[in-house]
Amino acid sequence: MTAAQPPLTVHRFTMRFSSTPRGARLARRLCGTRLDAWGIPYGSDAHDTLTLVTAELCANAVRHGHVAGRDFRVCLTTAPATGTVRIEVTDTRGERLPRLPAPAPEADPRDGGRGLLLVEALADRWGWTPRADGGPGKTVWAELAAPHLT
């Protein structure tokens, strides 16, 4: 007879934020707090990577997906069965789709454009979809493995 295994808990955190740099910072901080509460501790490689990817996606929503008077939404979910964390950032600007910038070593880093390169390098998978609720905009998502996710 085998012992029953405890069920794996799927965690979910969703919140809307003002489409401002301050909103993006708050989203990063709250997602970092939530990851720590879910067993991905501050200072771990997984926490740092997930927080960085979240920060980049939120910054892009503010910089490239901003529509006056409309917020962006962050949804953070875990899938302990696969050890995966999924980050989704939804904005309300559907005509500006994410794409990796062309490599330009002489580019000035102060001009931006490196966020999706970081996401591409750090995430196991990433992409975008139209908004699921049928509203205007898009959802940019990234999935990352999180060892020891419970």
VENPELIN-V654300 format. One record per pair of residues at least 12 apart in sequence whose ideal C-beta (glycine too) atoms are under 7 Angstrom apart, sorted by sequence separation. I is the first residue (numbers start at 1). J is the second residue. D is the distance in whole Angstrom. If there is no record, write none. Layout:
I:J:D + I:J:D
//
This chain:
35:47:5 + 101:113:4 + 128:140:5 + 75:88:4 + 128:141:7 + 127:141:6 + 15:30:7 + 32:47:7 + 35:50:6 + 74:89:5 + 126:141:6 + 58:74:7 + 100:116:5 + 101:117:7 + 126:142:4 + 72:89:6 + 73:90:4 + 100:117:6 + 72:90:6 + 98:116:6 + 125:143:5 + 32:51:5 + 72:91:5 + 123:142:4 + 124:143:5 + 31:51:7 + 100:120:6 + 123:143:6 + 124:144:6 + 13:34:5 + 123:144:5 + 124:145:6 + 70:92:4 + 122:144:7 + 28:51:6 + 31:54:5 + 119:142:6 + 67:92:5 + 28:54:6 + 65:91:3 + 67:93:5 + 11:38:5 + 27:54:7 + 28:55:4 + 65:92:7 + 66:93:7 + 61:89:5 + 65:93:4 + 28:58:6 + 57:87:6 + 61:91:4 + 98:128:5 + 27:58:5 + 58:89:6 + 65:96:6 + 97:128:6 + 57:89:4 + 64:96:5 + 54:87:5 + 24:58:4 + 53:87:6 + 24:59:5 + 50:85:6 + 94:130:7 + 24:62:5 + 60:98:7 + 23:62:7 + 38:78:6 + 21:62:6 + 90:131:6 + 97:138:7 + 19:61:7 + 20:62:6 + 34:76:6 + 94:136:5 + 98:140:5 + 19:62:5 + 31:74:6 + 92:135:7 + 94:137:5 + 92:136:5 + 93:137:6 + 94:138:5 + 31:76:5 + 92:137:4 + 91:137:5 + 19:66:5 + 27:74:5 + 90:137:6 + 91:138:7 + 63:112:7 + 90:139:4 + 89:139:7 + 19:70:6 + 88:139:5 + 89:140:5 + 19:71:6 + 18:71:6 + 19:72:5 + 88:141:4 + 17:71:6 + 87:141:6 + 16:71:4 + 17:72:6 + 60:115:5 + 86:141:6 + 87:142:5 + 59:115:6 + 16:73:5 + 17:74:7 + 86:143:5 + 14:73:7 + 15:74:6 + 56:115:4 + 84:143:5 + 85:144:5 + 84:144:7 + 14:75:4 + 84:145:6 + 85:146:5 + 56:118:5 + 57:119:7 + 83:145:5 + 84:146:7 + 13:76:4 + 56:119:5 + 83:146:6 + 83:147:7 + 12:77:5 + 11:77:7 + 52:118:7 + 53:119:6 + 83:149:5 + 10:77:7 + 11:78:4 + 10:78:6 + 10:79:6 + 53:122:6 + 80:149:5 + 10:80:7 + 52:122:7 + 53:123:6 + 80:150:6 + 9:80:7 + 78:149:6 + 8:80:4 + 65:137:7 + 8:81:6 + 49:122:5 + 60:140:7 + 57:140:6 + 57:142:7 + 53:142:5 + 53:144:7 + 50:144:6 + 49:144:6 + 50:146:7 + 46:146:5 + 46:147:6 + 40:146:5 + 39:148:7 + 40:149:7 + 39:149:6 + 39:150:5
//
